[in-house]
Amino acid sequence: MKNLLMAVALVLLPLQLLAQHTISGQVTDAATGEALPGATILLEHPVDATAMEADRYGNYMFEDMPALTYQLTASFLGYETVKKQVVLTKSTVVDFQLKSASLSAGEVVVTATRANKNTGTTYTNVSREEIEARNFGQDLPYLLEQTPSVVVNSDAGAGVGYTGIRIRGSDITRINVTVNGIPVNDAESHGVFFVNMPDFASSVQDMQVQRGVGTSTNGAGAFGASINIQTQQLRREAYAETDHTYGSFDTWKNNVRFGTGLINGKFAFDGRLSRITSDGYIDRASSDLKSFYFSGGYFGEKTTLKFVTFSGQEKTYQAWYGTPEALVYGNAADLQAYIERNYIGGSDSLNLVTAGRRYNYYTYDNETDNYQQDHYQLHFAQELTTALNFSGALHYTYGHGYYEQFRAEDELASYGLPDVVIGSETITTTDLIRRRWLDNDFYGVTYALRYNPSARLDATLGGAWNRYDGRHFGEIIWARYASTSNIRDRYYDNNGNKTDFNIFGKVSYGLTDKLNVFTDLQLRTVGYSFLGYDNDLSNITQEADFTFFNPKAGVTYSLNALNQLYASYAIGNREPVREDFISSTPSSRPSHETLRNVEAGYRGSQSLGSVAGKTLVAQVDLNYFYMNYKNQLVLTGQINDVGAYIRTNIDKSYRQGVELAGALKVGSFTTLSSNIAYSQNKINNFSEFIDNYDSGEQQRNTYHKTDIAFSPDWVTASQLEVEVLKGLRGAFLFKTVSKQYLDNTSNESRIIPGYQVGDLRLRYNVGFGKVLKELELGLQINNLFNERYAANGYTFSYIYGAQQTTENFYYPQATRNFLLSVGLKF
């Protein structure tokens, strides 16, 4: 009998080994339960070993595994490594909860300003894997296009050059952006110009997009969203990589990346050089962009010191004017009517008639924007005790540059110049070329002290002090009639100085194993002063001080390890931007804005069994938001007491909606992901002011319950990604945006029509030997169905000859175009 059993066992053993199973699970932070996307899971058995990175939800899966004994090792920089042994007899789930090591053990990880599973707010993590898949050289906003409630646009039409992003209808001036916890938003305009950071995505480890007020952060107040960017982490092995892209409109991207790996277990250096050029879809809307990134650090057992610097230099032909509606959505008769009512003739008329939807108003050969921005960051982290860590950073940013313009028949008096008298003729106007300069310094310190004694308690005390010094001046570099001017004379010159200080305290505490509460209190002070004369020669000397208290609180309830309910309430305050100040006087200056934000939702994942032997996993994020504004600043067309068009405080306005994001994963073979956002964006009472050239006054029109401009009711994004064959992955991306109003009147004649755009992406990876480790080929076809659409625009109206006229201008986006890439890793 014994021999018979042994014989049966010997017969059945090969069959058991042939049985194919899966090993799957999730890697999370042991203290917060937060997923750790990008964590490395190494699977080993006596014959072979393989490794993979966890996806954006921290999940991993090894498929088609024979029944053997395996050792699994989960690791993530800044966390202690965990090993587990698995005897595989059936499909098995193995989760890892990693404990935080000292911050200095691997990398200065930005955690103080990021949301996590216990903060009760709405956010999306974008992993390095997702960034690399989407990165063909377009500006960073285009890499976020698939996240919920995001709408992107490009002045040049193809995603290279000046690009914009709106999240929940809020533009970039209302979106807080940080890099390694350092503010990137311009202190005065609150904008972020990603054209100054070309190919920056190639040096990014991951990003987090928080929607709504979010958690306390440094820099300008988050009034619609925040984007938290982490640059690349320490890579322990030496490497050299290069990517090259060519595409439509003679678009080129070339870069080289390199790193030493850990030297003597303590030091590491990484770098990147990049160049991107493109003619642009719009006529003459070319871009010539250069950038670099470098980091070097000391990584001790309890101490980390890391220096990061990156710089971007851009020369971009201006395409700010937009394209008349007649060329984008009209016909020949509409175009002729536009030409006639605006008295356009000569070469300008010929440009309109021949250019089509790629029309660019500017024709001067050096109508360009020229700017360079250099960033320097020094990060320090120290483990004080096993439960107490300190991190801090010093930073300095220097920006300088100008945009050059040709101006026809400008009045000499507008530049403070006397009329030119030649014989009996008095000349009051001249053609000229001018440059408007910005030369600024931004520097400061950020800090965070984190106390994390147990999985139940996590507390952070942090903040920042930042100083901005900005110099604004204009020069005439050529004039047909120079009057009394000399070359480089400054016809306006003013300085702006701003000090921004904030301190915040965050506490997350688990009342039970399932129930967690979160409190976040921030005090922010702003001091802003500027002196001198603006470009219309008006004296703009003013000072303003603000003190804001921004409290936030949230609660989370874990149904189980993978499913959670959350809710939060937050208040944010925001000061007016530079333009609001220089276009007003202290008596007419607008008030600061206040936002009260409610977020509530569910997030989780669930195994749904298997399909064709592949594990089927569903992931769902569902949230409701309500954003109630007090004194929101919007353009109304109104002229203030100094004759300038200004933004006006609107007493009551709000945004509310639902965002649903989900994904279905069939093993690693197929992933279908989609997000749908529906929102209502309303102003309770709105007054529009229209210039009446007949009377010299303004006509006021009053509206009730109108839609907020650039706020579509529906925004969706879907992606189907399939592994066509080993190493070859194909993805189809589809984006829809419903109509948007160009102003706040809900006028159907002032809209951006809705659009639907599909993209196709292919990436093929093949491994080689020890020298050339990997070759990657990529192809992205944008706007696959050749949709003729615009994603941004503006409008204005006037009354002349007892008739009201409205002019709409748009920024047309490129029709079908492609990007082809080759990547080499050594």
PyMOL commands that set and color helices and strands:
alter all, ss='L'
color gray80, all
select helices_A, chain A and resi 2-18+103-105+128-134+140-143+172-174+194-196+200-203+248-250+325-328+332-341+346-358+412-415+578-582
alter helices_A, ss='H'
color red, helices_A
select strands_A, chain A and resi 21-29+40-44+49-53+59-65+69-75+82-87+92-93+96-98+122-126+150-154+163-167+175-179+182-183+204-211+225-231+239-247+251-259+267-278+287-299+303-317+323-324+368-383+388-411+420-422+425-427+429-451+457-479+490-510+515-533+542-560+563-574+593-611+614-639+645-666+670-692+697-707+714-725+728-737+740-741+751-752+755-767+774-782+790-800+803-812+817-825
alter strands_A, ss='S'
color yellow, strands_A
deselect
rebuild
show_as cartoon
